[in-house]
Amino acid sequence: MAGVVNVIELVADAEGGWVDAVESAVREAARTVRNITGVEVTNLTAIVADGRIQRYRANVNLAFLVEPREDRPAEEAEAHHGGL
């Protein structure tokens, strides 16, 4: 994979299970974040009441490609990257 990848941490929950919580995080992020390339689940927890799981919670790291700025002149882009 070429380019720069950014990673953000998200927490989502769902009633249906941990998979639903992870899918919810990705789905909601995709509303405003483009170029999502992967998700890493870092923690799974649940909210319990009356001895039963009420909601499943997932902490995830979401990776997405950073889009290059195309509005900069080539000289400025080279200077920013040290000419490499």
BELCORTA-V626912 format. One record per residue. N is the residue number from 1. RES is the residue in one letter. SS is DSSP state (~ for helix, > for strand, _ for the rest). Layout:
N & RES & SS
N & RES & SS
This chain:
1 & M & _
2 & A & _
3 & G & _
4 & V & _
5 & V & >
6 & N & >
7 & V & >
8 & I & >
9 & E & >
10 & L & >
11 & V & >
12 & A & >
13 & D & >
14 & A & >
15 & E & _
16 & G & _
17 & G & _
18 & W & ~
19 & V & ~
20 & D & ~
21 & A & ~
22 & V & ~
23 & E & ~
24 & S & ~
25 & A & ~
26 & V & ~
27 & R & ~
28 & E & ~
29 & A & ~
30 & A & _
31 & R & _
32 & T & _
33 & V & _
34 & R & _
35 & N & _
36 & I & >
37 & T & >
38 & G & >
39 & V & >
40 & E & >
41 & V & >
42 & T & >
43 & N & >
44 & L & >
45 & T & >
46 & A & >
47 & I & >
48 & V & >
49 & A & >
50 & D & _
51 & G & _
52 & R & >
53 & I & >
54 & Q & >
55 & R & >
56 & Y & >
57 & R & >
58 & A & >
59 & N & >
60 & V & >
61 & N & >
62 & L & >
63 & A & >
64 & F & >
65 & L & >
66 & V & _
67 & E & _
68 & P & _
69 & R & _
70 & E & _
71 & D & _
72 & R & _
73 & P & _
74 & A & ~
75 & E & ~
76 & E & ~
77 & A & ~
78 & E & ~
79 & A & ~
80 & H & ~
81 & H & _
82 & G & _
83 & G & _
84 & L & _
